[in-house]
Amino acid sequence: MKTTALFMSAAVLFASCSGGGLPFASPNVSVNVAVDCGFADQRLIEFAGTGRTCLWNAYSSGQSARWLMTRITMEGDPIPYTVTVTDSIEVTQDTTADKHGGPNRGRTTWRCSAMTQVAHYAEGSFLFTFSGCTGAGFSPPSL
């Protein structure tokens, strides 16, 4: 029952957003992956944890995988991310919808050689940090 209510809440949330749902950083569709870890709205911690766990398990076992996640700025603007794991790790961030993001808004893609789990504030939760990255003059954010 709790799972059904959670899924219904997510459906209402996605349907209520303009354009039919939260945007996401379009994945490189030419890259086939073995595991689809789904989409997470960062505000829904259970979904974010499930997607992170899926991506970590695939990465740790050498499987290719993709995970989509959207964070919301303080002003309510969506910042979508896509993490694709193959022989390297590709992290894409799309800040074009961030109305307060300044002149550097746009899409940034990094190619990284490693991903690490870092404990997050809530017990048992974690974020990813990325290392060995190229593609921008700054590092990708922890996700």
N, C-alpha and C positions, 0 to 999 in steps of 0.2 A: 504494500500500500504506500509506504514512504517513497519507494522508488518511482511508482507511478505518479505520485504527486510532484516529485522532483522533476520528472520528465515533462509533465504538463506545465509546470512553472517555467521551465526552460523554453518550451514551445511558445508560451504566451510572451515571454521576454523577447524571443527572436522575432516573432510576428509583429510585435509592437514597435520595432525599430523601423525607421524609414528605409525603404528599399527592400523590405521583406526579411531583414536579418542583419546581424553584425557583419561587417566586411572582414575579409581575411587576406593576408599576403598571399597572392596567387602562387601556388607551388609550381615548380618546374614540371609540367605535366609530361614532358618527354622522358622523365626519369620514373621507371617502374619501381615500386617498392613492394616488399613481401608483406609488410605489416602497416595497416592504416590505423593510427592511434587516435583518430577522430579530431574533434574541435572542442576547445575549451574556452568558456567565457571566464576570465580571471576572477570575476565576482562570485562564481559558483565553485567554491573550493573543492567539493567532491569531484566535479568533472575535471578540474585542473589536476588534481592528484591522480586520477585514473589515467589521464593522458600522459602525464609525466612518468608514471610507473610503466606504462606500456612502452614508451620511447626508451626508457632506461633498460628495460628487459631486452628489447630488440637490440639496442646498441651493445649491451654486455654480452649477448650471445652471437654477435656478428651478423645479425639480420638487418636488411635494409628496412627503413621505416620512415613515416612522415607524421608530424603532429602540427596542428593549427591551433593558435591561441590568440585571443584578443584581450588586451588590457585597455582600461578606460582611464583617460586623464582626469585630473581633478575637475576640469571643466566639462567632462562628459564626452569627450571625443575619443573614438576608437583608434587604437594603435594595434594593428594586426601583425602577427608573427607566424612564420612557417619554419619548422626545423625538419630538414630532410637528412637522414643518415644513409649513406651508401659507403663507398670506400673513403669518403671524407664526410664532413658535417657541413651542411649548408644552412645558414641562418639568414632569414629575410625579414626585414622590418619595414613597414610601410606607414610613414607619418603624414601622408598627403591629406588625410582628413583631420589632422590636428590644427584647428583654427588658430591656436595660440603658439604654434611651434616655430614661428619665425621664418626667416628666408631659406633655411636649410631643409624645409620639408621635402619629402620624397621617399623613394624606395632605396634601401641599402641592402646589399647582400654580402655576406662574409662566407668564406670557405675556411673551415677550421680543421685541425688535425686531431683534437681531443675534446671531450666533454666530461665534466666532473660533477658529481652530486655534492651539493653543499646544504647543510642543515638549515632549515627555515625556522621562523619563530614558533610555529605551532608544532607540538610534539609529533614526530613521525613524518612531518612534511619536509620537502626539500626543493631546492631550485637547481638549475643547471648553470655552470659557468663554462665558458669556452676558451680554448687556448690554441696557439699556433694559427691564428686567424690572419687572413689577408682579405683585401677588398675595400677597406675604408681606412681613413686616418685615425680611427678610434675603434675600440673593442666593442663587440656586441654586448648588449645588456644581459644580466643574469635573468634567466626565464624559469 
